[in-house]
Amino acid sequence: MSKQPYSTYVLRMWRDGSEWRASIKEARNNKQHNFVSLESLVEFLYTQAEQTPRNGDKQ
């Protein structure tokens, strides 16, 4: 199964004391990912973007 050229997420962010926390839920399968920092969220998103084909790319 090839990946779609886009991803849709629901993003939630909140403060836990002085730290930011985040979770995202994938719209297509409701899988939730939790993050203890904004840095880990951004790292996850970069990884997802690298795995998603651009328009016109063959998978």
KAQUIBEL-V735913 format. One record per residue. N is the residue number from 0. BURIAL is b if it has 16 or more other ideal C-beta (glycine too) atoms within 10 Angstrom, else e. D_CENTER is the distance of its C-alpha to the mean C-alpha in Angstrom with 2 decimals. Layout:
# KAQUIBEL-V735913
n->(N:N)
burial->(BURIAL:BURIAL)
d_center->(D_CENTER:D_CENTER)
This chain:
# KAQUIBEL-V735913
n->(0:1:2:3:4:5:6:7:8:9:10:11:12:13:14:15:16:17:18:19:20:21:22:23:24:25:26:27:28:29:30:31:32:33:34:35:36:37:38:39:40:41:42:43:44:45:46:47:48:49:50:51:52:53:54:55:56:57:58)
burial->(e:e:e:e:e:e:e:e:b:e:e:e:e:e:e:e:e:e:e:e:b:b:e:b:e:e:e:e:e:e:e:e:e:e:b:e:e:e:e:e:b:e:e:e:b:e:e:e:e:e:e:e:e:e:e:e:e:e:e)
d_center->(19.24:17.56:14.04:14.00:13.84:11.08:8.02:8.29:6.53:8.88:8.35:11.20:12.74:16.18:18.78:20.25:23.43:22.74:19.18:15.95:13.68:10.37:8.67:6.17:7.78:7.45:10.50:12.21:12.71:11.95:10.30:9.24:7.62:9.77:10.16:13.69:13.19:11.46:12.02:10.08:6.94:7.83:8.77:5.68:4.40:8.08:8.37:6.39:8.54:11.47:11.44:11.45:15.12:16.54:19.04:22.19:20.88:22.18:20.29)
